[in-house]
């Protein structure tokens, strides 16, 4: 029976569209996005209905973190080349990515304690604590802790990647080095500095850094680019803390104060992270303005 070109009631007429119908020997949407492989990665280990959602939420978080790392590393490259205005685009996009990460906890929060118990044992010792991309994000943002890469000692490739990032300047370090090149007198970050700090250690507040930021915030018109960069860093840290907080509250909602699957104290461990600062002087200066 011949097919009619006349659309049925309620159907969209595509007869006047130049649709590529035959994709046998060309690039398709699914082929470009590698969907066969991507959509085959969601494999629950049990029969619990909610395990599929649990897997997808964590997988999409890893994809957003991959993009976050791509944008932050690109921003750092521009800052290293004194191209701050170009870095702003990456940081603005990062803020939108963080929105997606924060909102994903709303979906996971639909998991009740009883639902989770139906498949928690399937997870074994696996845990988000072992996410190497999350650890890279923290290292790049300045929360350095050499001990935390040891959980990846079984994977030499990932261990090497994390060790490399651990021993590189963070995003904030690169901003301070840029400020030093612009003439701000910052201890350890000026071009003529004899030695810089050990990059593998977490950044600690520096009075000369706060003084430089106070100068910038007190003369915004003169230092607009650095002022704008500073506010984007504050926005980045604010959203990161919102992400941490929503993580902590979602875990508390689902398992209370039980030990996490990876062996951490769970909520109690997550609460510790809420006191960490990536860019301390950008917060402390607000009291002094």
C-alpha positions, 0 to 999 in steps of 0.5 A: 500500500502506497504511503500518503504524503498527506498528514493525518489529523494532528500530525505536523506536515513535513512534506515541505521540509528538507529532512535527511531521511536516509542516514545509512552512510552519514553522521547521525545525531546518535552517532555524533553523541555516541549514544549507543555507548552512553545509554548502555552505561546505566546498568542497575545491579539489582531489581530496585526501581530507584537504582536507575535514577540513582545511577543516572543522577551520579553519571550526569553529575560526572558529565557536568563536572567534566565540563566544569573542569574543561571550562576552569582549565580553559579559564586558567590558560587565558589568565596565564596569558593575561587574557582575563576578559576571555576567561570571564566567559568560561567562568560565567558558563561555569555558574550555569553548570553549577546551577544544574549540579545544585538542582540535581539534588532535588531529584535524588531527594525523592529517594526515601530511606526505605527505597535506598535500603533496597539497593544500598548493599549493591554499592559495596564500598563504592562512594562519591568520595572516590570521584576523581573529577570532584577531587580535581575540581577541589584541587583546582579551586584550591582545596589541596589535601595530598592524603585524599589521592591515596584512595586512587592508588589502585589506578595509576593513571588517575593517581598521576592525573590527581598528583599533577593537579595537586602540584599545580597552582590553583585557579586562585593562585593563577589570579594572584600571579596575574595580579602580581604581574599587574603590579600589586605587591602580593607576598610570593606572587610577584614576578620577582619573587624568589620562591613561591609557596608549595602548590600541593598545600591548601591556600591560607589567607594572606594579608598582602592579598587582602590589601590588594583586593581592598585596593581594587574594591576601593577603586572599582572604576580603575580596576574594573576587570579585576573587580569583575573577576573577583565577583565571579570567583565569589559567585563560583564559591557561593554556588559550590557551597550551595552544592556541598550543602544540598549534598549534605542535606540530601544524604542526611534525608536519606541515611541520617547519620549512618556511615557512608558506603565509602567508609566516611562518617557521612553527614558529619564528614560533609559538614566539615567541608562547609567550613572550607574557603577557596578564596578567603580574602574575597570574603573577609574584605567585605567586613573591612570595606 
